[in-house]
Amino acid sequence: MKDRLPLVADLLMDAAHADNALAGEEKVAVKRLLREVLEAPALPMDLDFRIEEFTPEKFDLAATAAAFANDTPVTKRRILELCAAVHAADGEIDFTEDEQLRRVATALGVPPDAYKDMVVTVIEEIELGEDLDHIRYG
């Protein structure tokens, strides 16, 4: 069985680069999350090097996601949760990070209802008209 942790690292680094502003906290979060997955105090040198040398321009989401095609919905959601944790590391809500999470979910074959709690949904402004008057005045 092939170790897919390097692919998970790539997904997490793609998440870290989602807003085009790699914050130090995001890279630290990637390494922390991977250490937690490994249950190890330090990352293997080759994995650490892969993180340090990651370039978003060379990242192939479709090929990476294909390695997880036969995984359970629970495993795929866990990958999305890891990506969301990286996004949260900089303490900012950014729509480009949500878009990145949606792209990863789509590539993994995860339906929107399965991850809607991890993204911000903007509700379009609606015309209330008379309903607003009715709400206001009864």
C-alpha positions, -999 to 999 in steps of 0.1 A, spaced: 0 0 0 14 34 -11 18 61 15 -4 90 5 7 114 32 29 133 7 -3 139 -13 -21 151 18 8 174 24 3 188 -11 -34 193 -6 -27 212 27 0 233 11 -25 241 -17 -49 252 10 -21 273 26 -16 291 -7 -53 295 -15 -54 332 -7 -22 339 -26 -6 351 7 12 323 24 12 332 61 37 316 84 9 303 106 -5 283 77 27 265 70 31 259 107 -4 245 108 3 222 79 33 207 97 14 205 130 -15 187 114 7 162 96 26 155 128 -7 148 145 -16 124 116 17 107 121 15 109 159 51 120 158 70 149 173 87 157 140 80 151 103 103 129 83 129 149 65 115 141 30 80 153 40 93 184 55 114 191 24 83 185 2 64 212 22 92 237 20 96 232 -17 59 232 -26 49 254 -55 12 259 -63 19 263 -100 31 227 -102 3 213 -81 -22 190 -100 -54 188 -80 -71 163 -103 -42 139 -101 -38 142 -64 -75 138 -57 -76 107 -79 -55 89 -53 -84 92 -29 -112 84 -54 -121 51 -37 -120 64 -2 -150 66 21 -170 98 25 -157 100 60 -120 99 48 -128 125 22 -145 148 47 -115 144 70 -92 157 42 -115 187 38 -114 193 75 -76 194 74 -77 219 45 -102 240 65 -80 239 95 -51 253 74 -74 281 62 -83 290 97 -47 292 108 -43 328 96 -74 339 115 -90 354 85 -121 345 65 -113 346 28 -136 336 0 -107 324 -21 -100 298 6 -136 287 5 -133 284 -33 -102 263 -29 -121 240 -4 -150 237 -29 -125 228 -57 -109 201 -35 -143 187 -25 -154 186 -62 -122 168 -72 -127 143 -44 -164 138 -54 -178 152 -21 -213 166 -25 -218 202 -13 -242 191 15 -214 171 30 -191 201 36 -215 231 37 -206 236 74 -170 243 64 -176 272 39 -193 305 40 -224 308 19 -234 343 8 -271 347 5 -281 369 -24 -300 400 -15 -337 394 -21 -365 419 -27 -388 419 3 -411 448 -9 -445 445 8 -433 416 29 -409 440 47 -437 464 54 -458 435 67 -429 424 89 -423 459 101 -459 470 108 -478 437 111 
